[in-house]
Amino acid sequence: MSEEETCTKDKDNGLSGTARDSSHGKSSTLNPQPSTLNPPLIIGLTGPNAAGKGAAAEALKSLGFAYHSLSDAVREAAILRGRTTGRDDLILTGNELRREGGAGILAELTLPKLGHRDIVDSIRNPAEVEALRRLPDFLLLGVTAHPEARFERAKRRQGRGDATASLQSFLDKEAEENTSDPAAQQLSATFALADHLIDNDGSIEDLHRKIRELLAKLAAESGTAPP
């Protein structure tokens, strides 16, 4: 903001709760209703390995969304159980937590942390979606990309436990993690529940543009200004 605004209360002229521009004497309402400018919106992210969910989250964070990941509780539990935070140990720990606390436990632990505009990353089980849908402003965004593109991205990132010896080993590892066990990861079944899909085969700029276009579409549908 290029000009400093001074907040004043004027009991005589009824301007209580307004902001007055000290240079020009203009007044505007303080604290506009969130529904007018930034309507409540909780965006869950799901999709296959290395599809670009993290990049989508970064795009949303740049637009003012707060970030949460269901994997945070899994990492904490893995450490408490004397494990690493590598991919295999996190999958093992997450499956244990679901069996102990129910298939939606990771979402249940995250619900109290959510506010007005939030991202919930690492959604991998339909029961997690069911728990988050109790929020009236929740939507599930599926991020996808062709296997070849995802494999190349997985090779570029280190220390994640991705199977990158070959494209086939990458796909085999993914198939192992995509089970029908209700207390384990069910990536395909979760992805099928997505309200909106984004194809992330292009550049980071393309992804950011698609995120902005989606938010503009949602804003238009709700009759509010885009972020």
N, C-alpha and C positions, 0 to 999 in steps of 0.2 A: 504494500500500500504506500503510495507516494506522499500522501498527506496524512498528518496525524489527526485522529478523531478523538474528541473528548466526550466522555459519557457524562451527561448531566441529567438531573431530575428537577423538574420545574413544577412545583405543587400549585403555583398560581395559575398557569395557563394550561394545565392538564397534559403536559408533555412527558409525564412520568413514563420511564421505560423506553426512551428514545435516545439515539446517538446524534450529537450535533457536530457538524463539521466546523471547526473553529475558524477556518479561513473564509467560508462562504455562508455560514449560518444555515446550512441545509440539515434537515432532520430525517432520519430513517429509523424504522423499527428495529430494535435490538432483538437478537436471538430469533430469527425467522423460524417458522415451524419446519422441522425436518422433512415433513411430507411435501413441502413446497419445492425445496431445492434438492434434497438428498433423501428420497424415500427409503424406508427400511429395505434392506436386501441382504440375504445370506446366500452366498454362492458356494456350493459344494463342487469339488473337482474330483473327477474320476477318469480313468483311462489306462491303457496298457503301459508297460514299462518304457520309459524314455520317449513318451509321446510329446512331452513338453508341458506337463502340468505345472512344474516349477516356474517355467517361463510365463505361463498364463497367470500364475499367482503374482509374479513380479509386476506384470502389466496392471493387474487389479490393485496391487499395493500402491503403484504410482498414481492411481486415481482415488486414493484415500481409503481403501479397504484395509481393515485390520486382518492380520494373518494368524491362522490356527491350523495345526496339523494333527490328525488323529495319531500320527506316528510319534508325537511327543510323549504321550503316555506309555507307548510301547518302549521307547528308548529308556525312559526312567525305570520301567519295570525290568528291562533287560539288564541294566546296570545293577539293580538291586539283587538280581538273580545270578550275578557273577558272570554275565555274558558280555560279548562285544556288542557294538551297535552296527555290525555288518549286516548285510541283507539277509543271510540265512538265519542268524540269531534273532533278528527282528521279526521275521516271519514266524519262527518257532514261538517266540514270546507272545506275539499278537494272537496266535491261535490258542495258546494257553489261556490268555486273558478272556477270550471269547467263550471258551469252554467253562471257565470259572465264573464269569459274571454275566453270561448271555451274549448272543451274537452281536447285539448292538451296544455293548458296554463302552467301546471307545467313543462313540458318539454321545452316549449318556454322560460320560465324564467331561466332554467338551461343551455341552449345552449351557452350563452355568457361566461359561466364559464369554459367550457371544453377546454382542451388543447391537448396534444399529446398522452398520455396513461391514460385513465380515466375509472372509474366505475360510472355508473348511477344506483342507487338502487331505489327500491320502485316504479317500473313501473306497473301501474294497469289499464291502459286504452289504447285501440288500437290507439287512436289519439295521445297519447304520443309516441308510437312506430313510428307512421307516421312522427311526427315532428323530431324525432331523426334520422330517416333514411335519412334525408337530408344530414347527414354527411356520406361521402363515406366510412369511416372506422368503421361504427357502426355495431355491431351485438347484437342480443338479446339472452341471455342465460337463459334458464328455469331451475330452481332448484326445484326438487320435492322429495317427500318421502311418504311412506305409511301413511294413516291417523293415525294409532296407534302410529307410531314413532313421528309424529308431535304433537299429543296430549300429549305424555309424555314430549316432549320438552317444550310445552306450560305450562305444570304444573310446570316445574322447574324454569321458569322465572317469576319474580314478577313485579307487577305494570304496566302491559301492557294491561290490560283490556280483557284478553283472557277468554273465557267461558270454564272453566275447571272443572265444577262440575261433568261432565261425558263426555265420548266420544261422545255420541249423542248430548249433548248440544254444544259441540265444533263444530260438523259438522253442526248443525242447525244454529249457529251463522255465520259460513262460508258461508252457503247458502244464508243467509240474505244479506251478503255483496257482493255477486256475482250476480249483477243485469243485466238487459238488457238495462237499462237507459244509453244512450250514454254520458250523463254528469256525470255519477257516476262510481264507480268501476266496472270493467268488467274483473274479474280475469281469468276466463276460456277463454274468447275470446282473451285476451292478451297473455296468456300462449300458445295458439294455434299458435301464430306468431313467436315463438322462433326458432332461427336458429340452436341452439344446446341445448341438454338436458343433465342434470347431475342428476343421481339418488343418493340421499343423505340419504340412509338408513343405511349406515355404520358409521365408526368412523370419527373423524376430520382428522386423517391421511389419510384415504381413500379419503375424499373430496379434501384435498390438492393435493393428487396424481392425481386425476382426473382433477383438474384445470391445473396442470402442463402438463399433457398429452394433454389436449385440446390446450393449448398454443403452445406446440411443434408441434401439427398437423397443426395449423394455420400457424405457421412459415414455416413449410415444404411446405405447399401449396403456400405460397407467395415467397418462395425461400430465406428466411432470417433466421438468427440464432435465436433459441429460447431464451427467456429472462433468 
